Every structure is written in C-alpha cells, then in structure tokens.
Amino acid sequence: MSPDPKDSIAPTPRERELMMLIARGLQNKNIAYELKISENTVRAHIGNIMRKYRLQNRTQIAIAFALHAAPLSLRRDLARPDRHPQAPKPA
C-alpha cells in the first residue's frame, strides 16, 4: 500500500497561509484582501490544496491545518482578540 499523500507532502508557505485563513473562517474575498491577490487566485489555491491533499471542502482544509500544520500557532492566533477585527475589544 502506498503512503497517503497527505502525510508525505508538506504545504507550501502560501498554502499554509491560505489554510490558516480558512481555519480562521475568512471568506474568499477576505482572504484575497489579506493576501493582496484576486478572488480567482484564492479559488485556484483552494482547488490545488483540495486536490493535493484529497480534501472535499473548506472544513476539511481547516481541520487538516489545525491537526497537522500548526496547532500551536493556530491556538495562539485564535486566542488573540486583536487578530480578529470583528471581535469586541476588551474594556
């Protein structure tokens, strides 16, 4: 049995960025704004990630990122209210 590609192929830095932003719940237009790329480019990157890791949807991308790519940095990022513009600021 051949190894699972998800286990042997590391994401590129750009794929990691996209996966992190998807895990944070950003929509394509917000990801495009953050990365200064077009929405079409975001969709292309997402399609590439799904094919590369045999994923079916954005939720699976977020889970793959959380479990395998950077669980500590994700927790740190999500714990910082200043990283979430829609979150109310502490009084």
C-alpha positions as CSV (number, residue, x, y, z in Angstrom):
1,M,0.0,0.0,0.0
2,S,1.4,3.4,-1.0
3,P,1.7,6.2,1.6
4,D,-1.0,8.7,1.9
5,P,0.0,11.9,0.1
6,K,-1.5,14.0,3.0
7,D,1.3,12.6,5.2
8,S,4.2,13.0,2.9
9,I,3.7,16.3,1.1
10,A,4.2,19.5,3.1
11,P,2.2,22.5,2.3
12,T,4.0,25.5,0.7
13,P,4.2,28.7,2.7
14,R,1.4,30.2,0.6
15,E,-0.8,27.1,1.1
16,R,-0.2,27.3,4.8
17,E,-1.3,31.0,4.8
18,L,-4.5,30.1,2.9
19,M,-5.2,27.1,5.2
20,M,-4.7,29.3,8.3
21,L,-7.1,32.0,6.9
22,I,-9.7,29.3,6.0
23,A,-9.3,27.9,9.5
24,R,-9.9,31.4,10.9
25,G,-13.2,31.4,9.0
26,L,-12.4,34.0,6.4
27,Q,-14.3,34.1,3.1
28,N,-12.6,34.1,-0.3
29,K,-12.9,37.9,-0.7
30,N,-11.4,38.5,2.8
31,I,-8.5,36.1,2.0
32,A,-7.9,37.8,-1.3
33,Y,-7.8,41.2,0.5
34,E,-5.4,39.9,3.3
35,L,-3.0,38.3,0.8
36,K,-3.4,41.0,-1.9
37,I,-4.4,38.6,-4.6
38,S,-7.6,38.2,-6.6
39,E,-10.6,36.0,-5.5
40,N,-9.9,33.8,-8.6
41,T,-6.4,33.2,-7.4
42,V,-7.8,32.3,-3.9
43,R,-10.2,29.8,-5.6
44,A,-7.3,28.3,-7.6
45,H,-5.2,27.9,-4.5
46,I,-8.1,26.3,-2.6
47,G,-8.7,23.9,-5.5
48,N,-5.0,23.0,-5.6
49,I,-5.0,22.3,-1.8
50,M,-8.1,20.1,-2.1
51,R,-6.5,18.1,-4.9
52,K,-3.1,17.8,-3.3
53,Y,-4.5,16.5,0.0
54,R,-7.6,14.8,-1.4
55,L,-9.9,17.1,0.6
56,Q,-13.6,17.8,-0.2
57,N,-14.3,21.1,1.4
58,R,-13.1,24.1,3.4
59,T,-13.9,22.5,6.7
60,Q,-11.6,19.6,5.9
61,I,-8.9,22.2,5.0
62,A,-9.3,23.9,8.3
63,I,-9.2,20.6,10.2
64,A,-6.1,19.5,8.3
65,F,-4.4,22.8,9.1
66,A,-5.4,22.6,12.8
67,L,-4.3,18.9,13.2
68,H,-1.2,18.7,11.1
69,A,0.2,22.1,10.0
70,A,0.4,24.3,13.1
71,P,-1.8,23.6,16.0
72,L,0.1,25.8,18.5
73,S,0.2,28.8,16.2
74,L,-3.5,28.4,15.4
75,R,-4.4,28.4,19.1
76,R,-2.2,31.4,19.7
77,D,-3.7,33.3,16.7
78,L,-7.3,32.5,17.7
79,A,-6.6,33.5,21.3
80,R,-5.6,37.0,20.3
81,P,-8.6,39.3,20.0
82,D,-6.5,41.9,18.2
83,R,-6.2,39.5,15.3
84,H,-10.0,39.5,14.8
85,P,-11.3,42.9,13.7
86,Q,-15.0,41.8,14.2
87,A,-14.3,40.8,17.8
88,P,-15.1,43.4,20.5
89,K,-12.1,44.9,22.2
90,P,-11.7,44.2,25.9
91,A,-12.7,47.2,28.1
